[in-house]
Amino acid sequence: MFNDIASEIIYPLIPAFLTTLLGTSAAAVLGVIEGAAESLASILKLVFGRVSDRLRKRKPIFAAGYSLAVVVRPLVALASSWWHVFAVRLADRTGKGMRTAPRDALLADSADEKSRGFAFGLQRAMDHLGAFLGPLVASAVLALLMRGGLEQTDATRYTFLFAYIPGAIALLVVFFIVRELKPGPRPAGEKLPPLWSKELGGRFYYYLFVVMIFTLGNSTDAFLLLRAQQAGLSVALIPLLWTGLHISKVVFSLLGGRFADRVGSKTAILLGWFVYAAIYFGFARVHGVWPVVALFIVYGLYYGLTEAPEKAFVAQFVRSELRGSAYGMYNLAIGIGALPASVVFGYIWKAWGYGVAFYFGAGLALVAAVGLLFVRPPVKNG
């Protein structure tokens, strides 16, 4: 949560920082910066997941990842050119790539199968809570600094530096509170099996293929904001709507994780993808502000039924000492699918209208749901 507060203090201000403070067109460079940064993170998630399996240690790797992000992220305050921002974002996403798979593997090891959905649901809820609180903190700090007489440029830079405070709290938690359940030593002569070995198995890769199909229709939520604006919602109310979505995510992440523990992760994911398809179908069909706002809030249910259950489901395919690799592959599959998803969605919107674009997203969700029906994790204990 504290790491996300630190991140969201900075991230929402970057487009304005590029545009008004550095004299750069945000549209021209923002896509390059974020596309390259997220692509790097996706690849590194697999690399460091494998490293954590090879070393049989999780905490040192994800602690290093959090540390790198916390140290370099606020340095965007010193930027005087867009490529300085680019370098900081690359370093920040490098930290994310280092920590994600080892952290997920540690979390999966820390909870038994009956409570794993709730464990990941709690993690996602705290992530969304941080994303909700971060912009509020940024707005408060920025307003206080400007009221104190600082120019907007200087106030924004000091706000970036303020992110060191929640970041430092996050590191205190990582280093002094988090405990790791370490797998036993690898037997002498036993090597870490390759990614394509039967240890991960065809069933697991089929699951990743299905997830990737869904991800291809899962475009950025910024398009939902654009849809709300086109439906007649005032620009001044869009941040409030975005805040409402984050609150919805927090609540449904906790409920969805517990629900997955009761009915099974696969069932929860299946319901979540059906909810996604129904909501996207609604965005294509409904008119008026209030129906769109209602869909926006219910959209949090999709996150609750899928984010934590998808990660909990991964743990059912592999034994503990290979989970770093498994979560690395899972995150890489999502990264590969997410890269073209928004580009394709935006092109369809521009060429044939928002209705066809949302139908496209809903259709891929239904195709993925059908594919998920045939996913079978290995039977445990013989």
N, C-alpha and C positions, 0 to 999 in steps of 0.2 A: 504494500500500500504506500509506504513512504517513498519507495523508489518511483512509483508512478506519479505521486504528487510532484516530486522533483522534475520528472520528465514533462508533465503537463503544465508546469509553470512556464516552461520554455517553448514547447512545441507549438501551441496556438499563436504565439507571437512571432514566429519565424517568417510567415508570409509578409506581414506588415513590416518586419525588420528589413527584409530583403527589398521591399518596394519603396518605403518612405525613408529609411535610414541609409541604405546602401545605394540607392538610385538604380536598382535593378528591377526588371520586370519579373515579378514572382512567377507568372505563368511560363516564362521562358526557361527558368532554371529549376523551379520547384519540382517538376516531374523528373528531371535528370537527377537531382539530389536524392529524392525519396526513392525513385526506382532503383538507383545504384545501391543505396544504403540497405534497402530491404532485400535486394538480391544477394548482397554480401552476407547479410544476417542468415538468410535461408541456407546458404552453403555451409557457413560456419557452425550452424546448429548440428548438422550431421558430423562434421569433423570433430567437434569437441564432445559430442555424444560418444563417438568411437573412442576418443582419448580417455574419457572417464571409465569406459568399459575395460580398456587396456590396462589402466592404472589401478582399477578397482577402487577408485576414490571419486566422490562426487563434489563434496563441499569445497576443497581447494580450488577446483576449476570454476564453479559458479560464483564463489566468493571473489575470484580474480575478475570475472566478467562484470559483476556488480561494481567492483572497485574502479575498473577502467571507465565505466559509464559515469559514475558519480564524479570522478575527477575531471574528465574532459568535457562533459556535457555543458556546464556553465561557462566554459571558455569561449563560447559563441559571443559572450559579452565583449571580447577583445577583437572581434572580426571587423575588418575594414574593407573586405571584398567578399563576393559571393562564394569564392572558392575556399575562403576560410571557414564559412558556414558548412560547405561541402565536406571539408576535412573533419570538422567536429562531428558532423552527423555520421560519417563513415566510422569514426572511432567509437561513437556511441553505439551504433548498430553492431560493431565488432564485439562490444561487451555483451550485447543482447545475444549474439550468436554463440558466445562462449558459455553463457549461463543457462540458456533455456532447457536444452536436453538433459544436462546433468541435474538441474533442479527438478524437472519433471520426474526423472528416474528416482531421485531421492524421495520425492513426495509419494510416488507409487510404492516404494519400499517401506515408507513410514506408516502406511495404512493397510489393513487387511482388505481382502476383496469385498467384504460386506460393508465397508465404510469408505472405499476408495472414491466413489462418486462424490460423496460429500466433501472429502478432502480436496479434490480438485475444484469442486464448486465453491468452497471457501476461498481457495486461491484466486479463482476468477472474480469472486465478489469483491475481494480486497483490491484486486487490480482495477476493477471498474469504479470502486469507491475512490481510489486514488485519482483516477481520470476525472471524476466528478469534482473532487476537492482542489486539484491542482490549478485549474483555471480560475477558481474563486480566490485562491491565495494570490495568484498572479495579478488579478484585477485589483485586489485590496492593496497589495504592495505598490503597484504602479500608481494607483490613485494617491496613496499617502506620499510617495516620493514627489509626484508632480505638485501636490498641494503644498509640499515643503519648499517649492521654488525651483526644482530641477526641471530642465528642459526635457521634452519627450525622449530625445535620443539618450541622454544620460540616465533618465529614469528607467528606460527599457533595459539598458545594460546592467544597472544595479539590480533590477528584478531578476535577470538571468543569474547573477551571482548569488542571489538569495536562495537559489535552488540547492546550494551547497548544504543548507541546514537540514531539510528533510532527507537529502542524500546521505549525510553523515549519520543520521538516525538509522537509516536503512542498513548501513554498514555495521553499526553497533549490534543490530539484531542478527545479522548474518554471522558475524565473528564470535559473538559471545552468548547467543541464545540457541541458534540452530544446532541440532545434533544430527550426526549422520549414522545411519545403520549400515555399516560396511559389510559387503559380502566377504566370505572367507577367502583365503589365499587360493590362487589358481594352482591346481595340481602341477607338479614338476613336469615340464615338457609339453603341457597343454597350451596351445596358442589360441588367440582370439579368432573365432571362425570368421570367414569373409562374409560380406553383406549378402551375397547371393547363395549362401549355404542353406542347408535344410534346417539349421538352427532357427532362422527367422521364418522360412517356409513360404510356400506359395499362397497359403491362406492369408497371411499377413499382407503380402504384396497385392493380393486381390482387394483387400480392404482399403489399402492406400489408393489403389486405382479408382475405387468407388468414391472415396473422399475427394480425389482430384476432379472427378466429373462434377461433383457438387460445387466445388470451389470455382470451377470455370463459369458457373452462373451466379456466383456470389460476389458481386461488384462492391466497390466502396460505398459505405453508407452516406457519403456526400451526395450521391444521386437521390437519396430519399429526402435530404434537405432541399434539393432543387425541386423535387416533385411537390413538396409542401409549399414552397414559395410560389410555384406555378398554380397551385390550388387556391391561392389567395392569402396565404399566411403572411403577415407583415414581417419584413426583414428584422425589425426590432424584437420580434418574438421568437425568431429561430434559435438564438442561444438558449432561451427558456425551454423550447422543445427538445433541444439536444441534452439539456440537463435532465429533463424528464426521462429520456431514454436511458441515461446512465443510472438513474435511480431504479428504473425497471430492471436493468441488467443485474444490479446488486441483489435485488429481492429474488428474481427468478434464478440466479446462479445458485443461491443457497437452496431454494426449493427444488430446482432441477437436479442438483447433485444427490440430494436425499431420495428423490423420486427414482433416479437411476439405480441406487442401491437396492431399492425395493422391487423394481420390476425388471431390472437388467439394463446394462448400458445400451445394448443394441436396440431394445424397444424404445428407450428414451430418444436415441438418435433418430430412429425412424419417425417417431412422432414429431420431433423437432424439424425434420426436413419437410414433413407434410405441412406443419405450421408455416414454415418459410414459403412454401409454394402457395399456400392460401393467402398469405399476406401480400406476396408479390402480385398474385392475381388481383387482389383487392386494390393495390396501387394502380394497376392497369385500368380498373373499371370504375372506381368510385370518383365522385366529384364533390367539391366543396371542402371547406377547411376542416370541419370537425370530424368527418369520416377519415380524412387523412391523418389527423392528429391521433385519433383512436387507434388506427393501424400502427402508427409510430410507437405508441406506448406498448401495445401488445407484442410488438416486434421483439421486446426484451425476453418474451417467453421462448422464442427460437434460440436465443443465446443460452438461456438456462438449460434447455433440453439437449444442447449439442456440445458446447465448449468443454465442460467438465466430463460428460459421458464419453466423448470421443477419446479423450486422453485416458480415462479409466479403462476403456475397451482395449487400448493398445497393450496395456499391462497383461491382458489375458493371453496374448499370443507368444510371449517370450518369458524366459526365466529371468530372475533378478539381475544377474551379471551381464545381460545383454540389453537391458532396458535403455541405456544411454544411446546405443545404436538405433534401437527401435524408435525412440522419440526423435532422434535426429532425422531418420527417414520420414517419419510422420510430418514433421515441420517442413522438411524439404519438399514433400509432395504438396503441401498447402501453398508453399512459396511459389512453386512452379505453376500451380493453377491460378494463383492470385495475380500473377504478373500480367497475363493477357485478359483476365476477366473484366477489369474496368475499361480497358481499351475497346474490347469488343462491345461491351454494353453501351459505352458512349457513342460508338460508331452506329450501332443499331438505332439508338435514340435519335441521332442526328439525321439518319437516312429515312427512317420509317416512323419515328415518333416514340414517345415514352411508353405507350401501350404495348407495342411490339417488344420493346426492350424488357419490360417487366414480364411479359409472357415467356420470353426466352429464358429468363432466370427461373421462373416457376417451372418451366418444362424440364430444365436440367435437374432441378431438385427432385422432381418426380422420377426421372430416369435413374438418378442415383439411389433413390429410395427403393426402387425395384431391384437394383443391383445389390443393395444392402441385405435384402431378404435371403440372398444366397451366400452371405458371409458366415462362416462357421469357425469360431476359434477352436484351437485344439482342446480335446477333452482332457481335463486334468486328472491326476491320480489314476491313470489307466482307464 
